[in-house]
Amino acid sequence: MGKLDVQVMRHMTKDDYRVLTAVEMGMRNHHAVPVPLIVSIAGLRHGGAAKFLNTLLRFKLVYHDCAKYDGYRLTWMGYDVLALNVFCRRGSVDSVGRKIGEGKESDVFEGYRHADGRRVVIKLHRLGKTSFKRVKDTRDYLEGRSSAGNWLNMSRLAAKREWDFLNCLHDDGAFRVPEPLDQNRHGVVMSLAPGLPLYQLGAEGCLADPATVLDDCVNVSRLLARRGLIHCDLNEFNLIVDSPTSTVTLIDFPQMISTKHPNAHFYFERDLKGLVKFFTMKLKYE
């Protein structure tokens, strides 16, 4: 997977984005989109696609696939650029900074809004990054969808699901979660939570009050259950702790399920056991 290079966006024209969007649209029904279809969707003159496709290819936003016919498909970076372009146009993000997190199914970047000087978080979902089968086995909302094997669609569904849960929990008022700011395609923009991931504080020995933090984490899990939800991945990587105050912010929601799910009790117990294990084994807390 290529590294995200947002500098290419400075050199892209409206027609470049039109052609890139045409490739995205064509991938709904094609693994590699035939050039004539790209031309048709983009509304280009006959033969006008070559220049723009070469530009996108040079910027590593598309991949040229000519195994069976002359076609193109998006790269991860191509999909990133489409989402980031929308965020920039809406004023949700003005610039993209360093990568602050990387998981099996997402990459997280720091972003900036120049108008109010606000630092934000840009989360780009990448389902299928490691294994399509593992993702489909662990994400129940992908069941029964004929297009679930398409990584664009899978990632878009994950981002939309996270956006919906984030808004729901934020509006509830009982949970400390980032403020939802924007969502497009596989990307979600949210406020930057104060503090550091629990695993990082544990590794650095900087957790001032582990008892309070553990109680807060367990209470979050129970409160979610009372709202009819199970997090399913409540661990040291998805809990942000502000060490001076010991307050905990909950992140990462696409995998959440209802308490009516047949395996809800198993996942609830797994979350709690995982937290207790981290505090006892890693932090030596008893």
Stockholm file with secondary structure:
# STOCKHOLM 1.0

chainA/1-286         MGKLDVQVMRHMTKDDYRVLTAVEMGMRNHHAVPVPLIVSIAGLRHGGAAKFLNTLLRFKLVYHDCAKYDGYRLTWMGYDVLALNVFCRRGSVDSVGRKIGEGKESDVFEGYRHADGRRVVIKLHRLGKTSFKRVKDTRDYLEGRSSAGNWLNMSRLAAKREWDFLNCLHDDGAFRVPEPLDQNRHGVVMSLAPGLPLYQLGAEGCLADPATVLDDCVNVSRLLARRGLIHCDLNEFNLIVDSPTSTVTLIDFPQMISTKHPNAHFYFERDLKGLVKFFTMKLKYE
#=GR chainA/1-286 SS CCCCCGGGGGGCCHHHHHHHHHHHHHTTTCSSEEHHHHHHHHTCCTTCHHHHHHHHHHTTSEEEECSSSSEEEECHHHHHHHHHHHHHHHTSCSEEEEEEEECSSEEEEEEEETTTTEEEEEEEECTTSSCHHHHHHHCGGGTTCTTTTCHHHHHHHHHHHHHHHHHHHHHHSSSCCCCEEEEETTEEEEECCSSEEHHHHHHHTCCSCHHHHHHHHHHHHHHHHHTTEECSCCSTTSEEEETTTTEEEECCCTTCEETTSTTHHHHHHHHHHHHHHIIIIISCCC
#=GC SS_cons         CCCCCGGGGGGCCHHHHHHHHHHHHHTTTCSSEEHHHHHHHHTCCTTCHHHHHHHHHHTTSEEEECSSSSEEEECHHHHHHHHHHHHHHHTSCSEEEEEEEECSSEEEEEEEETTTTEEEEEEEECTTSSCHHHHHHHCGGGTTCTTTTCHHHHHHHHHHHHHHHHHHHHHHSSSCCCCEEEEETTEEEEECCSSEEHHHHHHHTCCSCHHHHHHHHHHHHHHHHHTTEECSCCSTTSEEEETTTTEEEECCCTTCEETTSTTHHHHHHHHHHHHHHIIIIISCCC
//
